[in-house]
């Protein structure tokens, strides 16, 4: 069975489980799904934000169930699946979206911080994937599993090593699971979403080893573009969906010219990820160990904000997708001609205390000149 040929329910007939629903991509996806007629099961650690969101959706004529959940706890995820089944009789799409990042060099991030982040980003998605697949197999009706990956799951970057490792693991798990399900002809569509830089509270929620606030300072896409991709995959089987042409370009460049891509990433990081005008948030307010602040769709970035991703729209039509890939290939080739990275930034992130929680010194003042990158506006 080719899982890409499965017939999924229309969105307005679906029940959709969404983790990480209290902010950012998950929050936007939940609101967008409810507006399009889907019933939504909302999961996150911030119970108050979930209750407010469920009240908002229900008061507008939608259907929403709030289930406070720590995705890193398997028992919480089982309870989430059971709640969806008890309330709605089952679910049709499961979206593993919860995530949190850590900013710090490989040799300074504490092992407990690394393990905790893997609990959320990787193990949470594994627990959710297994529960969703078991439900679809048991009922014998096609369903969708959608895992929110990252460009950093396709290509590593300095300073976010733990996040990159967890997303690489998630990408590998998702691809292997898809193939196994196709081999046994299971009625499950498995989609991996590859977002580029997205305007969410991602940086505000992150655990940071910097003295100054981490921030997206380049081109960023709206969370609505990711939500659009997720909800399209909920009703139309897709193997992969890239949000923002930058994600696809940099993926292709990394495959085609990995050494040039190394230099690009070394030159852009960390200058493009730190706002020297703002002090870093207290680590106690990060979302690594505690629920992040809720009901905020966007972050506090200083960048070039897109209003949509035309590349997402192109991927929804096969002939447009072919043209888009051709254009991306051309852009990647141009990047190989213009890549002239000056090497790793000289600055070092803060040296951590033994527990990995303290912020000390920041990135040094000297940074290499940024790389000139001809990025298409898609």
C-alpha positions as CSV (number, residue, x, y, z in Angstrom):
1,X,0.0,0.0,0.0
2,X,1.2,3.5,-0.9
3,X,0.3,5.6,2.1
4,X,0.2,8.7,-0.2
5,X,-2.9,7.2,-1.8
6,X,-4.9,6.9,1.4
7,X,-8.3,8.7,1.6
8,X,-8.4,10.9,4.7
9,X,-11.5,12.5,6.1
10,X,-12.3,16.2,5.2
11,X,-11.1,18.5,7.8
12,X,-14.6,19.5,9.0
13,X,-15.3,15.9,9.8
14,X,-12.1,15.3,11.8
15,X,-11.0,15.2,15.4
16,X,-7.4,16.5,15.7
17,X,-5.0,16.0,18.6
18,X,-2.4,18.8,18.9
19,X,0.5,18.9,21.3
20,X,2.2,22.1,22.2
21,X,-1.2,23.8,21.7
22,X,-0.8,26.6,24.2
23,X,1.5,28.9,22.1
24,X,3.1,29.4,18.7
25,X,2.5,26.9,15.9
26,X,0.3,24.7,18.0
27,X,-1.9,27.5,19.1
28,X,-2.3,28.9,15.6
29,X,-3.0,25.4,14.3
30,X,-5.7,24.7,16.9
31,X,-7.5,28.0,16.1
32,X,-7.2,27.5,12.4
33,X,-8.5,23.9,12.6
34,X,-11.4,24.9,14.7
35,X,-12.4,27.7,12.3
36,X,-12.4,25.1,9.5
37,X,-14.8,22.8,11.4
38,X,-12.5,20.3,13.1
39,X,-12.9,19.3,16.7
40,X,-9.6,19.8,18.5
41,X,-8.0,18.1,21.5
42,X,-5.5,20.5,23.1
43,X,-2.4,19.3,24.9
44,X,0.3,21.3,26.7
45,X,1.7,21.7,30.2
46,X,0.1,25.2,30.7
47,X,-3.3,24.1,32.0
48,X,-4.6,27.6,32.4
49,X,-3.8,28.6,28.8
50,X,-5.4,25.4,27.5
51,X,-8.6,26.1,29.5
52,X,-8.8,29.6,28.1
53,X,-8.2,28.4,24.6
54,X,-10.8,25.7,24.8
55,X,-13.3,28.2,26.2
56,X,-12.5,30.6,23.3
57,X,-13.1,27.9,20.7
58,X,-16.2,26.5,22.3
59,X,-17.7,30.0,22.7
60,X,-17.3,30.5,19.0
61,X,-19.2,27.4,18.1
62,X,-16.3,25.0,17.8
63,X,-15.5,21.9,19.7
64,X,-12.4,21.8,21.9
65,X,-11.1,19.6,24.8
66,X,-8.2,20.7,27.0
67,X,-6.0,18.0,28.4
68,X,-3.0,19.3,30.4
69,X,-0.1,17.1,29.3
70,X,3.6,16.8,29.7
71,X,4.6,15.0,26.4
72,X,7.8,13.8,27.9
73,X,5.8,11.5,30.3
74,X,4.4,8.4,28.5
75,X,1.6,8.1,31.0
76,X,0.4,11.7,30.2
77,X,0.4,10.8,26.5
78,X,-1.7,7.7,27.1
79,X,-4.1,9.8,29.2
80,X,-4.3,12.3,26.3
81,X,-5.2,9.6,23.8
82,X,-7.8,8.1,26.2
83,X,-9.4,11.5,26.7
84,X,-9.8,12.1,23.0
85,X,-11.4,8.6,22.6
86,X,-13.7,9.1,25.6
87,X,-14.9,12.6,24.5
88,X,-15.1,12.1,20.7
89,X,-15.0,8.4,20.1
90,X,-11.5,8.6,18.6
91,X,-9.3,10.9,16.5
92,X,-8.4,11.3,12.9
93,X,-5.2,13.3,13.0
94,X,-2.5,13.4,15.6
95,X,0.0,16.3,15.5
96,X,3.2,16.0,17.5
97,X,4.2,19.6,17.7
98,X,5.5,20.2,21.3
99,X,9.1,21.4,21.4
100,X,11.7,23.5,23.2
101,X,15.3,24.4,22.4
102,X,18.6,25.0,24.2
103,X,21.1,27.6,23.1
104,X,24.7,26.7,24.1
105,X,27.8,25.1,22.9
106,X,28.2,21.3,22.9
107,X,30.7,21.2,25.7
108,X,28.7,23.5,28.1
109,X,25.1,22.3,28.0
110,X,24.5,20.1,31.0
111,X,23.6,16.5,30.5
112,X,20.3,16.8,32.5
113,X,19.3,19.7,30.2
114,X,20.0,17.6,27.2
115,X,18.0,14.6,28.5
116,X,15.1,16.8,29.4
117,X,14.9,18.4,26.0
118,X,15.0,14.9,24.3
119,X,12.1,13.9,26.5
120,X,10.0,16.7,25.0
121,X,11.2,16.9,21.4
122,X,12.0,13.2,20.6
123,X,10.4,10.9,23.1
124,X,7.2,12.9,23.2
125,X,6.8,12.5,19.5
126,X,7.7,8.7,19.8
127,X,5.0,8.2,22.4
128,X,2.4,10.2,20.4
129,X,3.3,8.4,17.2
130,X,2.9,4.9,18.7
131,X,-0.4,5.8,20.3
132,X,-1.8,7.3,17.0
133,X,-0.7,4.4,14.9
134,X,-2.2,1.9,17.4
135,X,-5.5,3.7,17.3
136,X,-5.7,3.8,13.5
137,X,-4.8,0.2,13.2
138,X,-7.4,-0.8,15.7
139,X,-10.3,1.0,14.1
140,X,-9.2,0.2,10.5
141,X,-9.9,3.7,9.2
142,X,-7.2,5.8,7.6
143,X,-5.7,8.5,9.9
144,X,-2.9,11.0,9.7
145,X,0.2,11.3,11.9
146,X,2.0,14.6,11.5
147,X,5.3,15.3,13.1
148,X,6.6,18.8,13.3
149,X,10.3,18.5,12.5
150,X,12.7,21.4,11.7
151,X,15.2,22.6,9.2
152,X,17.7,21.8,12.0
153,X,16.6,18.2,11.7
154,X,17.9,18.3,8.1
155,X,21.0,20.4,8.8
156,X,22.8,21.0,12.1
157,X,23.8,24.5,13.3
158,X,26.2,25.6,16.0
159,X,24.9,26.6,19.4
160,X,21.7,24.5,19.1
161,X,23.4,21.1,19.1
162,X,21.0,19.4,21.4
163,X,17.9,20.6,19.5
164,X,19.5,19.6,16.2
165,X,20.3,16.2,17.5
166,X,16.7,15.7,18.8
167,X,15.2,16.8,15.5
168,X,17.6,14.6,13.5
169,X,16.4,11.7,15.7
170,X,12.8,12.7,15.1
171,X,13.3,12.9,11.3
172,X,14.9,9.4,11.3
173,X,12.2,7.9,13.5
174,X,9.4,9.4,11.3
175,X,10.9,8.2,8.0
176,X,11.5,4.7,9.4
177,X,8.0,4.5,10.8
178,X,6.5,5.5,7.5
179,X,8.3,2.8,5.6
180,X,7.4,0.1,8.2
181,X,3.7,1.1,8.0
182,X,3.7,1.0,4.2
183,X,5.4,-2.5,4.3
184,X,2.5,-3.8,6.5
185,X,-0.1,-1.8,4.5
186,X,-1.3,0.0,7.6
187,X,-3.9,2.8,7.1
188,X,-1.7,5.6,8.3
189,X,-0.4,8.7,6.4
190,X,2.8,9.9,8.0
191,X,3.9,13.5,7.2
192,X,7.1,15.3,8.3
193,X,6.8,19.1,8.5
194,X,10.1,21.0,7.9
195,X,9.7,24.6,9.1
196,X,12.3,27.3,8.5
197,X,12.6,30.3,10.9
198,X,9.1,30.9,12.3
199,X,7.8,33.8,14.3
200,X,6.8,32.1,17.6
201,X,7.9,32.3,21.2
202,X,10.6,29.7,20.4
203,X,13.5,31.8,21.6
204,X,11.6,33.2,24.6
205,X,10.8,29.6,25.7
206,X,14.3,28.3,25.1
207,X,16.9,27.4,27.8
208,X,19.8,29.8,27.0
209,X,23.4,29.9,28.1
210,X,23.8,33.4,26.8
211,X,23.8,36.6,28.8
212,X,21.8,38.3,26.0
213,X,18.5,37.3,24.6
214,X,18.5,34.8,21.7
215,X,16.4,36.0,18.8
216,X,15.7,35.4,15.1
217,X,17.3,38.4,13.3
218,X,16.9,37.2,9.7
219,X,13.8,36.4,7.6
220,X,11.1,34.7,9.5
221,X,7.8,33.1,8.4
222,X,4.4,33.4,10.2
223,X,3.1,30.4,12.2
224,X,0.1,30.5,10.0
225,X,2.2,29.1,7.2
226,X,3.1,26.0,9.3
227,X,-0.5,25.6,10.4
228,X,-1.5,25.7,6.8
229,X,0.9,22.9,5.9
230,X,-0.2,20.8,8.9
231,X,-3.9,21.1,8.1
232,X,-3.3,20.3,4.5
233,X,-1.5,17.1,5.4
234,X,-4.3,16.2,7.8
235,X,-6.6,15.8,4.8
236,X,-4.1,15.1,2.0
237,X,-1.4,12.5,2.4
238,X,2.1,14.1,2.0
239,X,5.5,12.6,2.8
240,X,7.2,16.0,3.5
241,X,6.1,19.6,3.6
242,X,8.7,22.4,3.8
243,X,7.6,25.8,5.2
244,X,9.6,28.6,3.7
245,X,11.8,28.2,0.7
246,X,14.8,28.9,2.9
247,X,14.3,25.5,4.6
248,X,14.3,23.7,1.2
249,X,17.2,25.7,-0.2
250,X,19.4,25.1,2.8
251,X,18.5,21.4,2.9
252,X,19.5,21.0,-0.8
253,X,22.6,23.1,-0.3
254,X,23.6,20.9,2.7
255,X,23.2,17.8,0.6
256,X,24.9,19.2,-2.6
257,X,27.7,21.3,-1.0
258,X,28.0,20.4,2.7
259,X,31.3,22.1,3.2
260,X,30.0,25.4,1.9
261,X,27.0,25.0,4.1
262,X,29.3,24.5,7.1
263,X,30.9,27.8,6.4
264,X,27.5,29.5,6.0
265,X,26.3,28.2,9.3
266,X,29.6,29.1,11.1
267,X,29.4,32.6,9.8
268,X,25.8,33.2,10.6
269,X,25.9,31.7,14.0
270,X,25.7,33.1,16.6
271,X,25.6,36.7,15.3
272,X,22.2,36.1,13.7
273,X,20.8,34.5,16.9
274,X,21.5,37.1,19.6
275,X,20.0,40.4,20.3
276,X,22.8,42.4,22.2
277,X,20.3,45.0,23.3
278,X,18.2,42.7,25.5
279,X,19.3,40.7,28.5
280,X,18.6,37.0,28.5
281,X,15.5,35.7,30.2
282,X,16.0,34.1,33.6
283,X,16.5,30.3,33.0
284,X,13.8,29.7,35.6
285,X,11.3,31.2,33.1
286,X,12.3,28.9,30.3
287,X,10.0,26.2,29.1
288,X,12.5,23.4,29.4
289,X,11.4,22.2,32.9
290,X,8.3,24.4,33.3
291,X,5.3,25.4,31.3
292,X,6.1,28.4,29.1
293,X,3.8,31.4,29.0
294,X,0.7,30.7,27.0
295,X,-1.6,32.1,24.4
296,X,1.1,34.0,22.5
297,X,1.2,33.1,18.8
298,X,4.3,35.1,18.0
299,X,7.7,36.0,19.5
300,X,9.7,39.2,19.9
301,X,12.0,38.9,16.9
302,X,13.8,41.6,15.0
303,X,13.8,40.3,11.5
304,X,12.3,40.5,8.1
305,X,8.7,39.2,8.6
306,X,7.0,37.3,5.8
307,X,3.2,37.3,5.7
308,X,2.9,33.8,4.1
309,X,4.9,31.0,2.5
310,X,4.2,30.7,-1.2
311,X,6.4,27.6,-1.2
312,X,3.8,25.8,1.1
313,X,1.0,26.8,-1.4
314,X,3.2,25.5,-4.3
315,X,3.6,22.1,-2.6
316,X,-0.2,21.6,-2.5
317,X,-0.3,21.4,-6.3
318,X,1.9,18.8,-8.0
319,X,2.8,20.9,-11.0
320,X,3.6,23.9,-8.9
321,X,5.7,21.8,-6.6
322,X,7.8,20.6,-9.6
323,X,8.4,24.2,-10.6
324,X,9.2,25.2,-7.1
325,X,11.8,22.4,-6.7
326,X,13.4,23.5,-9.9
327,X,13.6,27.1,-8.6
328,X,15.0,26.0,-5.3
329,X,17.6,23.9,-7.1
330,X,18.7,27.0,-9.0
331,X,18.8,29.0,-5.8
332,X,20.9,26.4,-4.1
333,X,23.3,26.4,-7.1
334,X,23.6,30.2,-6.7
335,X,24.4,29.8,-3.0
336,X,27.3,27.5,-3.9
337,X,28.7,30.3,-6.0
338,X,28.2,33.0,-3.3
339,X,29.1,31.0,-0.2
340,X,32.2,32.6,1.3
341,X,31.8,32.0,5.0
342,X,34.6,33.3,7.2
343,X,34.5,30.5,9.7
344,X,33.1,30.0,13.1
345,X,32.3,33.0,15.2
346,X,35.1,33.9,17.5
347,X,32.7,34.6,20.4
348,X,31.9,31.9,22.9
349,X,28.6,31.3,24.7
350,X,28.5,31.6,28.4
351,X,30.4,29.0,30.5
352,X,27.8,27.2,32.5
353,X,27.7,26.3,36.2
354,X,27.7,22.7,37.1
355,X,23.9,22.4,36.8
356,X,23.9,24.1,33.4
357,X,21.4,26.7,34.5
358,X,23.6,29.9,34.9
359,X,24.2,32.5,32.3
360,X,27.7,34.1,32.5
361,X,29.5,35.8,29.7
362,X,28.1,36.4,26.2
363,X,29.3,36.0,22.7
364,X,32.4,38.0,22.2
365,X,32.2,41.3,20.4
366,X,34.1,40.2,17.3
367,X,32.0,38.5,14.7
368,X,32.8,37.4,11.2
369,X,31.2,39.3,8.3
370,X,27.8,37.8,7.4
371,X,27.5,35.8,4.3
372,X,25.6,37.3,1.4
373,X,22.8,34.9,0.6
374,X,20.4,35.4,-2.3
375,X,17.2,34.0,-0.7
376,X,14.0,33.8,-2.8
377,X,10.9,35.4,-1.2
378,X,8.8,32.2,-1.1
